[in-house]
């Protein structure tokens, strides 16, 4: 099966827009995750950095999307962020070293449970119903289905960067790793220690606002 890969900025922007999303949501989430990860030292338990970074990424995505009427769901330890029509759901997971690499096939780093498996099965049924095409949310109205995406991120210590992508899974391996994707939206890698907010070049520029300062009367 051919995977539809969106890696060029204009392609990724247009596909995200169809989903009611934008790149800045995910860039900010990774920046916040990196800030949390940077605070850990070798003296912390090894498991702390990964769990804390994952939790911060989930929170950052929600805090940006809830004001847009998205909602959060936390059933059976399977945190999702769901759009208003309830036909798109976003899960977050760490990925393996192939995450964010165009010519590679990534996998979730850890095995997944029955809730993820059920979501992947629904995605696979949608693939059979609609074909191997970028699926628009409005096309799911007739089936009352939910299109689940996994936001994968990988912290590459050797390369000093975090790679990340938003991808739509359709299959898991026998060990419970998600490893087959019908769509992958790949973002540019974010180096460690990036200061400030990275704003994609295609975002509209807000007009400069110069506040008026009035001198107080004595």
C-alpha positions as CSV (number, residue, x, y, z in Angstrom):
1,X,0.0,0.0,0.0
2,X,1.3,3.4,-0.9
3,X,1.5,6.0,1.9
4,X,0.4,9.5,1.1
5,X,3.3,11.7,2.4
6,X,3.0,15.4,2.9
7,X,6.4,16.9,3.6
8,X,6.6,20.1,1.6
9,X,5.3,23.2,3.5
10,X,2.5,24.0,1.2
11,X,1.3,20.4,1.0
12,X,1.4,20.0,4.7
13,X,-0.4,23.3,5.3
14,X,-3.2,22.5,2.9
15,X,-3.7,19.0,4.3
16,X,-3.7,20.3,7.9
17,X,-6.2,23.0,6.9
18,X,-8.6,20.3,5.6
19,X,-8.4,18.8,9.1
20,X,-9.1,22.1,10.9
21,X,-5.4,22.3,12.1
22,X,-2.2,24.2,11.5
23,X,1.5,23.5,11.9
24,X,1.9,26.0,14.8
25,X,-0.2,23.8,17.1
26,X,2.3,20.9,16.8
27,X,5.5,23.1,16.7
28,X,4.5,24.7,20.0
29,X,3.6,21.4,21.5
30,X,7.1,20.0,20.7
31,X,8.8,23.2,22.0
32,X,7.0,22.8,25.3
33,X,7.9,19.1,25.4
34,X,11.6,20.0,24.8
35,X,11.5,22.6,27.6
36,X,10.3,20.0,30.0
37,X,12.8,17.3,28.8
38,X,15.7,19.8,29.2
39,X,15.0,20.1,32.9
40,X,15.9,16.5,33.7
41,X,19.4,15.3,34.6
42,X,21.1,11.8,34.9
43,X,20.0,11.9,38.6
44,X,16.4,11.6,37.6
45,X,14.9,8.2,37.0
46,X,15.3,7.3,33.4
47,X,11.6,7.0,32.8
48,X,10.8,10.6,34.0
49,X,11.9,12.5,30.9
50,X,9.8,10.5,28.4
51,X,6.6,10.5,30.4
52,X,6.9,14.1,31.3
53,X,7.6,15.2,27.7
54,X,4.7,13.1,26.4
55,X,2.3,14.5,28.9
56,X,3.4,18.1,28.2
57,X,2.9,17.5,24.4
58,X,-0.6,16.2,25.0
59,X,-1.4,19.2,27.3
60,X,0.0,21.7,24.8
61,X,-2.1,20.4,21.9
62,X,-5.2,20.5,24.0
63,X,-4.6,24.0,25.4
64,X,-4.3,25.3,21.8
65,X,-7.3,23.3,20.4
66,X,-9.9,23.5,23.2
67,X,-10.4,27.3,22.6
68,X,-11.4,26.2,19.0
69,X,-14.1,24.0,20.4
70,X,-12.2,20.8,20.4
71,X,-12.7,18.5,23.4
72,X,-10.6,16.1,25.4
73,X,-11.4,12.5,26.0
74,X,-9.6,10.2,28.5
75,X,-11.2,6.8,28.4
76,X,-9.3,3.8,29.6
77,X,-6.0,5.7,29.7
78,X,-6.3,6.6,26.0
79,X,-6.1,10.4,25.9
80,X,-7.6,11.9,22.8
81,X,-8.3,15.5,21.5
82,X,-11.4,15.5,19.4
83,X,-12.7,18.1,17.0
84,X,-16.2,19.6,17.3
85,X,-18.0,17.3,14.7
86,X,-16.3,14.4,16.6
87,X,-15.0,12.9,13.4
88,X,-11.2,13.6,14.0
89,X,-9.3,12.4,17.1
90,X,-5.6,13.0,17.8
91,X,-3.6,10.7,20.0
92,X,0.1,11.3,21.0
93,X,2.8,8.8,21.1
94,X,6.6,8.5,21.1
95,X,7.9,7.1,17.8
96,X,11.0,5.1,16.8
97,X,14.1,6.6,15.0
98,X,12.2,6.6,11.6
99,X,9.8,9.2,12.8
100,X,9.8,12.4,10.8
101,X,12.0,10.9,8.0
102,X,10.3,11.0,4.6
103,X,11.7,7.8,3.1
104,X,11.4,5.7,6.2
105,X,8.5,3.9,7.8
106,X,8.0,4.8,11.4
107,X,6.5,2.8,14.3
108,X,5.3,3.7,17.7
109,X,8.1,3.2,20.2
110,X,5.9,1.3,22.6
111,X,3.2,-1.4,22.2
112,X,-0.4,-0.2,22.3
113,X,-3.5,-1.5,23.9
114,X,-7.0,-2.4,22.8
115,X,-8.3,1.2,22.5
116,X,-5.6,2.1,20.0
117,X,-6.2,-1.2,18.2
118,X,-9.9,-0.4,17.9
119,X,-9.1,3.0,16.5
120,X,-6.7,1.5,13.9
121,X,-9.3,-1.0,12.9
122,X,-11.8,1.8,12.2
123,X,-9.2,3.7,10.2
124,X,-8.6,0.5,8.2
125,X,-12.3,0.1,7.5
126,X,-12.4,3.7,6.2
127,X,-9.5,2.9,3.9
128,X,-11.5,0.0,2.5
129,X,-14.6,2.1,2.1
130,X,-13.1,5.3,0.7
131,X,-9.8,4.1,-0.9
132,X,-6.2,5.2,-0.4
133,X,-6.9,8.9,-0.6
134,X,-6.5,11.9,1.8
135,X,-9.9,11.5,3.6
136,X,-11.8,14.7,4.3
137,X,-13.7,14.9,7.6
138,X,-17.0,15.7,5.9
139,X,-16.9,12.4,4.0
140,X,-17.4,10.6,7.3
141,X,-20.9,12.0,7.9
142,X,-22.5,9.0,6.2
143,X,-20.7,6.5,8.3
144,X,-20.6,8.3,11.7
145,X,-16.9,7.3,11.9
146,X,-13.9,8.8,13.6
147,X,-10.6,9.3,11.8
148,X,-7.9,8.8,14.4
149,X,-4.5,10.4,13.9
150,X,-1.3,9.7,15.9
151,X,1.1,12.6,16.6
152,X,4.4,10.8,16.7
153,X,7.6,12.5,18.0
154,X,11.1,11.1,18.5
155,X,13.8,12.7,20.6
156,X,17.1,12.1,18.7
157,X,19.9,12.7,21.2
158,X,22.7,12.0,18.7
159,X,21.2,14.5,16.1
160,X,20.2,16.9,18.9
161,X,16.7,17.3,17.5
162,X,13.1,16.2,17.8
163,X,11.4,14.8,14.7
164,X,7.7,14.7,14.6
165,X,4.7,14.0,12.3
166,X,0.9,13.6,12.3
167,X,0.0,10.3,10.7
168,X,-3.1,8.2,10.1
169,X,-2.5,4.5,11.1
170,X,-4.2,1.5,9.5
171,X,-2.3,-1.5,10.9
172,X,-0.4,-2.8,13.9
173,X,2.2,-5.5,14.0
174,X,1.8,-8.7,16.0
175,X,3.6,-7.2,19.0
176,X,1.2,-4.2,19.2
177,X,3.2,-1.5,17.5
178,X,1.5,0.8,15.1
179,X,3.6,0.5,11.9
180,X,1.5,1.1,8.8
181,X,0.2,4.5,7.8
182,X,-2.1,5.7,5.0
183,X,-1.1,9.3,5.5
184,X,1.9,11.1,7.0
185,X,2.2,14.8,7.5
186,X,5.8,15.4,8.3
187,X,7.1,18.6,10.0
188,X,10.7,20.0,9.9
189,X,12.8,18.7,12.8
190,X,13.2,21.0,15.8
191,X,16.7,21.3,17.2
192,X,17.2,21.0,20.9
193,X,17.6,24.3,22.8
194,X,15.6,26.3,20.3
195,X,14.8,29.6,22.0
196,X,11.6,31.5,21.4
197,X,8.7,30.5,19.2
198,X,9.2,29.2,15.7
199,X,6.6,30.7,13.5
200,X,6.0,29.1,10.1
201,X,6.8,31.4,7.2
202,X,3.4,30.9,5.6
203,X,1.5,32.3,8.6
204,X,-0.1,35.8,8.0
205,X,1.8,38.6,9.5
206,X,-0.1,40.6,12.1
207,X,0.1,44.4,11.8
208,X,2.5,46.0,14.2
209,X,0.7,47.7,17.1
210,X,2.4,50.5,18.9
211,X,0.8,51.4,22.2
212,X,0.0,55.0,22.9
213,X,1.7,56.2,26.1
214,X,0.2,59.2,27.8
215,X,2.0,61.1,30.5
216,X,0.2,61.3,33.8
217,X,-0.6,64.7,35.1
218,X,0.9,65.7,38.3
